[in-house]
């Protein structure tokens, strides 16, 4: 009988402690002030590298562009590494439809390496 009373007492004590903890946490959470994004927000550049991503590029760009960050403080730069599918056309259609700053930067890595006279054998560790 004494064990049952001890267990009942400890269970009651735990429930009181738990209720106090929950009420304290709720009181603290209600004090938190959510400040809206203002014009004092920093400028943000989102870089997206893509190559042959026609299945996913629209979803990716729309997810980035749908952010509630101020339009004049965010820019999106899509780096297209010579896509051979319709990724560039999809990105251009989204760029034309949006009011946010959006740039499509087409590059060709092979061309860039040739222009700088870098070849894969030169990119090995330890060569200069």
N, C-alpha and C positions, 0 to 999 in steps of 0.2 A: 504494500500500500504506500510506503514512503517513496518508492521509486516513481510510482505514478504521479504523486504530488510534485516531486522534483522535476519530472519531465513536463508536467503541466505548467509549473512555474517558469521553467526555462523557455518553453514555447511561448508563453504569454509575454515574457520579457523580450524575446526576439521579435515578436509581432509589434510591440510598442516601439522598439528601436527601428524596425523597418519602416513603420508608419512615419516616425519622426524624420527619417532619412528622405523618404519620398516627398513629404511636405516641404522640407528644406530645399530639396532639389527643385521642386516646382516653383517655390518662391524665388529662387535664384534665376531660374530660366525666364520668369516673367519680367525680371529686371533688365534683361539683355535688350539693348536698343539696336535695331537693325538700321544701319545708315544706308541710304540709297546711294547708288553710284552717281557721282557728281562730275562736273567738268574738271575737277581736280584729279581725276583718275589718270594714271600714267598712260602714255601711248603704248599700244601693243601691236606687235607684228607677228602674225601667225605664218610660219613657213610650212608648206606641204610639198613634199617630194613625191612625184608620181611618174610611173611609166607603165603604159598599157593597163590602166585601171578603169576601163569603161564601165565595169559592173559596180564599182564602189565609189567613184569620184563624185558623183552627184550627191550621194548620201553624206559623204565626208564634208564636202563644201557647204551643203545646206546646214549641217549640224554646226559648223563653225560660224556661218553667217547668221544663224538664228540666235546667237548669244544676245543677251540684253545689255551688252556693253555699248557705250556711246559710239555712234557711227563715225564721228569725226576723230575718235581716239583709237580706232582699230583698223589695221590693214591686213589683207590676206594676200600672200605671195605664193602662187603655185609654181613650182619648179618642175617643168615637164622635160624629162630626159629622152627626148626623141621618140615619143609614143608612136606606134604604127597603127593603133586602133583609133576609135573616135573619142578618146579621152580629151583631146584638145578642143574639139568641137563642143563637147558637153560643157567643159569648163568655160568656154567663150560664151555659150548661151546663158549660163548662170551669171557670168560677169555682166552681161548686157542687161539682165533682169534685176540686178541688185543695186541698191543705193549706197552700199558700203564701198570703201576703197578696196579694189581687187585687181591684182596684177597677174598676168600669165606670163611667166618667164621661160620661154623654150630654150633649152640648151641641148647640146649633143656632146656627151662625154668623150666619145671617140675623136670628134673634131677638135675639141679642146685639148686633148692630149697630143694630137698631131701638131696643132698650132704651137704648143709649147715644147714640142719635140720630146715629149715624154712617152715612153713606151713601157708596157708591162715589165719588161726585163729591167728597166731603170728604176722601177718602183720597189725593187727588192730591198729588204732591210740592209743597211750598211753601205749602200752605193751612194755616190754623190753626183 
